[in-house]
Amino acid sequence: MSYEILLRYPVEAWDTLQHLFKVKKINDHTLHFAAAFSGQLDLLRLLLQTSVY
C-alpha cells in the first residue's frame, strides 16, 4: 500500500497571479531567474551607483 502525504503551504498573492498567468497563457513580461553570488554584495556601492530615471 502506498501512502502519500500532501503538504499544503500558504501561497503569496503573486504566486496565485503567476499561476493564473500560466493557466490563461498570459505573458507577464517578467524575467524570472535565480542569481548566485560568490560572496556578499557591497550594498553601499550598489546604492551609490544606482540611478533612478
MODELLER restraints for C-alpha pairs under 7 A, 6 or more apart:
rsr = mdl.restraints
at = mdl.atoms
rsr.add(forms.Gaussian(group=physical.xy_distance, feature=features.Distance(at['CA:21:A'], at['CA:27:A']), mean=6.78, stdev=0.5))
